[in-house]
Amino acid sequence: MQENSLRNWKIHLFVLILVCFTEFIGVKTFNIGIGAIVLFPMLYALIIGAVISLPSLKILKMKEMNVAANILGISFMLFVAKLGMLMGPSLPKIFDAGISLGLQEVGHFAGTILLGLPIALLLGMKREAVGATFSIDREPNLAIIAEKYGSDSPEGRGALGVYVCGTLFGALYLSVLASFLAQTGWFHPISLAMGAGVGSGSMMAAMSGALAVIFPESAKDIAVFAGAANLITTILGTYICVFFSLPFTNYLYNKFEPILGRKSKKDQMKNIGA
């Protein structure tokens, strides 16, 4: 086993360099007039990692990338252990925070499953659609999929694809959206701060950071309520995903895929009849 670890020294070295380099760059905020865009180290790491893994550059071999994918699955399991330690002590906070924070999960459910699943099927996705739409696919949701199906399964690829897109574009999208909504004057800053708690640390930080620029007098309260909402969404959302969202997504997939999916049974019957 030690010999195999030595063979993979290139992967560990690249990870160490990427982490040090991206953390050195740090968080960058840009004011674009209608709001602020916040960029995070995770975004830089994903972009650089995608570039160095291009086959044409021949920096990493396919075998090394497969090893990295397996290590990713192990890291998810470690995160599950950390998440379990977080859940128990934090359960009283869920009940103290009131129903308003918990109701955010209704939006996650309606937006990802009821809207996202049919669109994914129409685009031609198969089992990948289950992993991509049962949640907003942040770290706890990836761990759930990796535990049930495996990180290299179709469901795992769907979940990871949404995770990468969320990391690349989610923080940018939410920071601009928060800036736009804040300047309309329709919502209280604390309401927008609570809405920032979507279960993603980077997205929450981007949205709350943009709000803090617009409402500097409420910056502390924005950070507090955004962090509380994010914690509750992460904890409560994990239970909802395990016991409701994932089973319900599988149920809808079995119902919708023959109707909406490309090369569905309905289309196959038409071809046979023709």
C-alpha positions as CSV (number, residue, x, y, z in Angstrom):
1,M,0.0,0.0,0.0
2,Q,2.9,2.3,0.8
3,E,4.3,1.6,-2.7
4,N,1.0,2.6,-4.3
5,S,1.0,5.8,-2.3
6,L,4.5,6.6,-3.6
7,R,3.3,6.0,-7.1
8,N,0.6,8.6,-6.7
9,W,3.0,11.3,-5.4
10,K,2.2,13.5,-8.4
11,I,-1.5,13.8,-7.4
12,H,-0.7,14.7,-3.8
13,L,1.9,17.2,-4.9
14,F,-0.5,18.9,-7.3
15,V,-3.2,19.1,-4.5
16,L,-0.7,20.6,-2.1
17,I,0.4,23.2,-4.6
18,L,-3.2,24.0,-5.6
19,V,-4.3,24.5,-2.1
20,C,-1.4,26.7,-1.1
21,F,-1.6,28.8,-4.3
22,T,-5.4,29.3,-4.2
23,E,-5.4,30.1,-0.5
24,F,-2.6,32.6,-1.1
25,I,-4.8,34.4,-3.7
26,G,-7.7,34.4,-1.2
27,V,-11.2,35.9,-1.6
28,K,-11.5,38.6,-4.2
29,T,-14.4,41.0,-4.4
30,F,-15.3,43.1,-7.5
31,N,-17.8,45.9,-7.6
32,I,-19.7,45.8,-10.9
33,G,-22.1,48.7,-10.3
34,I,-25.3,46.7,-9.8
35,G,-23.6,44.7,-7.1
36,A,-20.5,42.8,-6.1
37,I,-18.9,39.6,-7.4
38,V,-17.0,37.5,-4.9
39,L,-14.5,34.9,-6.0
40,F,-13.3,32.1,-3.7
41,P,-10.2,29.8,-3.6
42,M,-12.3,26.8,-4.4
43,L,-13.2,28.4,-7.7
44,Y,-9.6,28.9,-8.6
45,A,-8.7,25.4,-7.7
46,L,-11.5,23.9,-9.9
47,I,-10.5,25.9,-12.9
48,I,-6.7,25.2,-12.5
49,G,-7.5,21.5,-11.8
50,A,-9.6,21.3,-15.0
51,V,-6.8,22.8,-17.1
52,I,-4.0,20.6,-15.8
53,S,-6.2,17.5,-16.3
54,L,-6.7,18.2,-20.0
55,P,-5.5,15.1,-22.0
56,S,-3.8,17.3,-24.6
57,L,-1.4,18.7,-22.0
58,K,-0.3,15.2,-20.8
59,I,0.3,16.5,-17.3
60,L,-1.9,13.8,-15.7
61,K,-2.5,10.3,-17.0
62,M,-6.0,8.7,-17.1
63,K,-4.9,6.2,-14.5
64,E,-3.9,9.0,-12.1
65,M,-7.2,10.8,-12.6
66,N,-9.1,7.5,-11.8
67,V,-7.0,7.3,-8.6
68,A,-8.0,10.9,-7.8
69,A,-11.7,10.0,-8.3
70,N,-11.4,7.1,-5.8
71,I,-9.7,9.3,-3.3
72,L,-12.6,11.7,-3.7
73,G,-15.0,9.0,-2.6
74,I,-12.9,8.4,0.5
75,S,-12.9,12.1,1.3
76,F,-16.7,12.1,1.1
77,M,-16.8,9.4,3.8
78,L,-14.6,11.5,6.0
79,F,-16.9,14.4,5.5
80,V,-19.9,12.3,6.5
81,A,-18.2,11.5,9.8
82,K,-17.6,15.2,10.4
83,L,-21.2,16.0,9.4
84,G,-22.5,13.5,11.9
85,M,-20.5,15.1,14.7
86,L,-22.0,18.5,13.7
87,M,-25.6,17.2,13.5
88,G,-26.1,16.0,17.1
89,P,-25.1,19.1,19.0
90,S,-26.8,21.4,16.5
91,L,-30.3,19.7,16.6
92,P,-31.6,22.1,19.3
93,K,-30.7,25.1,17.1
94,I,-33.2,23.8,14.5
95,F,-36.1,24.0,17.0
96,D,-35.0,27.3,18.4
97,A,-34.7,29.1,15.0
98,G,-38.4,28.7,14.2
99,I,-40.2,27.4,11.2
100,S,-39.2,30.2,8.8
101,L,-35.7,28.8,8.3
102,G,-36.9,25.3,7.9
103,L,-39.4,26.3,5.2
104,Q,-36.5,27.1,2.9
105,E,-36.3,23.4,2.2
106,V,-39.7,23.7,0.4
107,G,-38.0,25.9,-2.1
108,H,-35.1,23.5,-2.6
109,F,-37.5,20.6,-3.1
110,A,-39.7,22.5,-5.6
111,G,-36.9,24.0,-7.5
112,T,-34.6,21.0,-7.9
113,I,-36.9,18.0,-8.1
114,L,-40.2,19.2,-9.6
115,L,-38.6,21.7,-12.0
116,G,-35.1,20.3,-12.5
117,L,-35.9,16.6,-13.1
118,P,-38.3,17.0,-16.1
119,I,-35.8,19.4,-17.7
120,A,-32.9,17.0,-17.1
121,L,-34.9,14.1,-18.7
122,L,-35.8,16.3,-21.7
123,L,-32.1,17.1,-22.2
124,G,-31.4,13.4,-22.4
125,M,-30.0,12.6,-19.0
126,K,-30.8,9.1,-17.5
127,R,-29.8,8.0,-14.0
128,E,-27.5,11.1,-13.9
129,A,-30.7,13.1,-13.5
130,V,-31.4,11.6,-10.1
131,G,-28.1,12.7,-8.7
132,A,-28.3,16.0,-10.4
133,T,-31.8,17.0,-9.2
134,F,-32.6,15.4,-5.8
135,S,-30.9,18.4,-4.1
136,I,-28.7,21.4,-4.8
137,D,-25.8,19.0,-4.6
138,R,-23.4,20.4,-2.1
139,E,-21.0,18.4,0.1
140,P,-23.5,16.5,2.3
141,N,-25.6,15.6,-0.8
142,L,-22.5,14.3,-2.6
143,A,-21.7,12.1,0.4
144,I,-25.2,10.7,0.4
145,I,-25.0,9.8,-3.3
146,A,-21.5,8.4,-2.9
147,E,-22.6,6.2,0.0
148,K,-25.7,4.8,-1.7
149,Y,-24.5,4.5,-5.4
150,G,-20.8,5.2,-5.4
151,S,-19.0,8.3,-6.6
152,D,-18.3,6.8,-10.1
153,S,-21.9,5.8,-10.7
154,P,-24.3,7.7,-13.1
155,E,-26.0,9.2,-10.1
156,G,-22.6,10.2,-8.7
157,R,-21.5,11.8,-11.9
158,G,-24.8,13.8,-12.1
159,A,-24.4,15.0,-8.5
160,L,-20.7,15.9,-9.0
161,G,-21.5,17.8,-12.3
162,V,-24.0,20.0,-10.5
163,Y,-21.6,20.5,-7.6
164,V,-18.9,21.7,-10.0
165,C,-21.3,24.0,-11.9
166,G,-22.6,25.3,-8.5
167,T,-19.0,26.1,-7.5
168,L,-18.0,27.7,-10.8
169,F,-21.2,29.7,-11.4
170,G,-23.2,29.5,-8.2
171,A,-21.3,32.1,-6.1
172,L,-21.1,34.5,-9.1
173,Y,-24.9,34.1,-9.8
174,L,-26.0,34.5,-6.2
175,S,-23.8,37.5,-5.6
176,V,-25.3,39.3,-8.6
177,L,-28.8,38.1,-7.7
178,A,-28.4,39.4,-4.2
179,S,-27.2,42.7,-5.4
180,F,-30.1,43.1,-7.7
181,L,-32.7,42.1,-5.2
182,A,-31.2,44.3,-2.5
183,Q,-31.4,47.4,-4.7
184,T,-35.0,46.8,-5.6
185,G,-36.0,47.6,-2.0
186,W,-38.6,44.8,-1.9
187,F,-36.9,42.7,0.8
188,H,-35.4,43.4,4.2
189,P,-31.6,42.8,4.4
190,I,-32.2,40.0,7.1
191,S,-34.6,38.2,4.8
192,L,-32.1,38.2,2.0
193,A,-29.4,37.1,4.5
194,M,-31.6,34.1,5.5
195,G,-32.1,33.3,1.8
196,A,-28.3,33.1,1.4
197,G,-28.3,29.9,3.5
198,V,-28.7,27.5,0.6
199,G,-26.4,24.8,2.1
200,S,-23.3,26.0,0.4
201,G,-20.5,27.8,2.3
202,S,-19.1,29.5,-0.8
203,M,-22.5,30.5,-2.2
204,M,-23.6,31.8,1.3
205,A,-20.4,33.8,1.6
206,A,-20.8,35.3,-1.9
207,M,-24.3,36.3,-1.3
208,S,-23.8,37.6,2.2
209,G,-20.7,39.4,1.2
210,A,-22.5,41.2,-1.6
211,L,-25.3,42.1,0.8
212,A,-22.8,43.5,3.4
213,V,-21.4,45.8,0.7
214,I,-24.8,47.2,0.0
215,F,-26.0,47.3,3.7
216,P,-22.8,48.0,5.6
217,E,-24.8,49.0,8.7
218,S,-26.3,45.5,8.9
219,A,-23.2,43.6,7.9
220,K,-22.9,41.8,11.3
221,D,-26.5,40.8,11.4
222,I,-26.3,39.6,7.8
223,A,-23.4,37.3,8.6
224,V,-25.1,35.9,11.7
225,F,-28.4,35.1,10.0
226,A,-26.9,33.8,6.8
227,G,-24.6,31.5,8.8
228,A,-27.5,30.3,10.9
229,A,-29.7,29.6,7.9
230,N,-26.9,27.8,6.1
231,L,-26.3,25.6,9.2
232,I,-29.9,24.7,9.5
233,T,-30.3,24.1,5.8
234,T,-27.3,21.8,5.8
235,I,-28.5,19.8,8.8
236,L,-32.2,19.7,8.1
237,G,-31.6,19.3,4.4
238,T,-29.5,16.2,4.9
239,Y,-32.3,14.4,6.7
240,I,-34.8,15.5,4.1
241,C,-32.6,14.3,1.3
242,V,-32.0,10.9,2.9
243,F,-35.6,10.2,3.9
244,F,-37.6,12.1,1.3
245,S,-35.9,13.8,-1.6
246,L,-33.8,10.9,-2.9
247,P,-36.6,8.3,-2.7
248,F,-39.1,10.8,-4.1
249,T,-36.8,11.7,-7.0
250,N,-36.3,8.0,-7.8
251,Y,-40.1,7.6,-7.8
252,L,-40.6,10.5,-10.2
253,Y,-37.8,9.3,-12.4
254,N,-39.5,5.9,-12.8
255,K,-42.7,7.7,-13.7
256,F,-41.3,10.5,-16.0
257,E,-38.4,8.8,-17.7
258,P,-40.6,6.6,-20.0
259,I,-42.5,9.7,-21.0
260,L,-40.0,12.5,-21.1
261,G,-36.7,10.7,-21.6
262,R,-35.0,10.5,-25.0
263,K,-35.3,7.0,-26.5
264,S,-38.1,6.3,-24.0
265,K,-40.3,3.2,-24.1
266,K,-43.0,5.3,-25.8
267,D,-40.6,6.3,-28.6
268,Q,-39.4,2.7,-29.0
269,M,-43.0,1.5,-29.4
270,K,-43.5,4.1,-32.1
271,N,-40.4,3.0,-33.9
272,I,-41.6,-0.7,-33.7
273,G,-45.0,0.3,-35.0
274,A,-43.4,2.2,-37.9
